[in-house]
C-alpha cells in the first residue's frame, strides 16, 4: 500500500488571522443605536441552568473559508477578547447571511422602493454603509429585531432625505400544510 506523504503547514493562514482579529475587536465593541449594525453579528445565548453559551456569528466573510475552519476562529477570538467566556462556550455556529435568514436569525429587513431609479447606486451605497450585503438574491439589509431595523430605516431616511423610500418588513414563518 502506498504511503502518501504531506508537509505540515502552519495551522493558521493569513486570512484566518485577519478574521480572528476582526472578530476579537467586534467582541470588545458595545453596540449603539447611533451606529449601523455591521457584520460580524454575534449572538450569545446563555443557558440559564448551567451558564453555557451558544454562540452564533453571522458574517459574509465566512464564505472565504471552509466551514471546518470557522468554529476555530470564533473560539480563538473569544480566548483573546473574552477569556472568561471562552470556556463557557458550548456550541459555535458560524453562518453566512443567507444561512442566518433561512434559520430565522434575521427576520427583519429594510427595503428601498427607489433602488431601481436613476439614483439607485447612491441608495445602494447608503444601504451598504448600514450593513447591507450582497447575497444570491441581491442586496439585503437584515436585522435580528424590529428596533434595530427601525433605527436603520430612520438613519437611511435622514441621510437620503427620502423618508417614504424606506420600509421595515418582517418575514413571516411559512407553515406547510
N, C-alpha and C positions, 0 to 999 in steps of 0.2 A: 504494500500500500504506500503510495507516495506521501511524503511529508510536505506540507505547504508552509513555507517559512515567511513570516511577515516581520516588518520592522515595527517597533513600538514607537509611537509618536506621543508627543505631549497630549495629555488628556483634555487640554483646553485650547481652543482656537482663538484667534484674534476676535472674531465675531462674537463668540461666547463671552469673552472678557468684556467687550463693549456692552453687550446686553446685560450682563451681570451688574456692571457699574451703573447703567441707566436704571435698572430695576432697584438697586440699592438706594440710589438718590430718591427715587419715587417713594420708596418706603419711608423715607425721612421727611417727606413733604406733607404738610397739612392741607387738605382741600379747602377751597373757599368758594362761596357763591359768586365772588367777584371775578374769578378766573375760570377759563374754559376747563372742562373735564377732558383732559387729554390722555391718550394711552401711554403707558400701560394702565389699565384699570384693574385695581387689586381689590378683590372681595375676600374678607376674612370672616368666616363664620365660626364662632366659638361654641363648643358643646358645653351647655350649662352643667352637665353632670361631671365631666372629667376635665374640663378646660382645654381639651384638644382643639386644634384649629384645622379647619378645612379651608384651603386657600385656592381661589380661582384667579388667574391672571389673564385678562383679555388683552391681546396685543397682536396687531397685524404683523409685527416683526417676527413672530413665531414661524411665519411662512418660510423664512430664510433658513430654518433649522429642521432637521428630522425630529419627529415627535419624541424619540428616545432621549434626546439631549435637553429638552426643555425643562423638565422637572428638576434636574440637577442645578440648573441656573437659578431657579426660584429658591431652592434650599440654600444655595451658597449666598444668594443675595440677602436672605434672612439672617444667615450666620454673620454677615458683615454689618447689616444695618439694624437688625432687631435680634441680637444674640439671645435675649431672654425668651423670645417667642419661637425661635428655631426648633428647640427640642419638643415643643408642643404641637408641631405640625403633624397631622395625621394623614392628610391627603393633599396633594397639589394637582391642580387641573389647569394646565396651560392651554388656552383656546384662542382661536382667531375670532374676529368679529362675527363672521358668518356662523361659526360654531356656537358662539355666545347667543346670537339671535335664535338659532334653532333650539337651544336649551332653555330659552326664556329668560336669560340673564339681562337682556337689553330690550325690554318690551316697548319702550317709549322712543319715538322718533320725532325729529324736527324736519319738516319738509318746506320747500320753497316752490310756490306755484309759478314763479317767474324764471326758473332756470333755463328754459328753452328760448328766452328772448335775447335780444342783442347784447345785454349786459350780463348774460349768464356766467361768463368766465369770472367776472368780478365777484358775483354772488357765490360761485363755487369756491373761490379763494377765501371768502369770509367763512364759509362752512368749514373748510379745512382748518382754518385758524381756531375754530371752535371744537375741533376734534373729529370732523368727518373723515372717513376713509373710503377708498375705492375697493369695492369687492366685485364679484362677478355680476351682481345685479345693478351695479353702478355706484354712484357716490351716496353714502349713507351717513347720517348723523344720529347715533343711537345712544340711549341712556338707560340706566337701571331704574330710575324713578321719575315721577312726574315733576317733582321740584327741580331737579337738575335740567330736565328738558325745557321747562318754563323759563328758567334762568338763561339758558342758551338762546331761546327764542327772543327774550327781551333784549339781550345784547345784540343779536343779529338785526332785530328791528331798529334799534338805535343806530347801529353802525351803517346799515344800508339805507336808512331813512325811508324804509318801506314796511311799516308795521303790519300791513294787510297781506304782505307777501309770504309770511311765515305762519306755520301752524304746528301744533303739537298733536300727535296721534298716538294711540296705544294699540298694539297688536292684541287682538282678542284670541284667546285659545280656541282652536278648532276642535270640535267634538265630532268624532267619527260615529256614524250611526246610521 
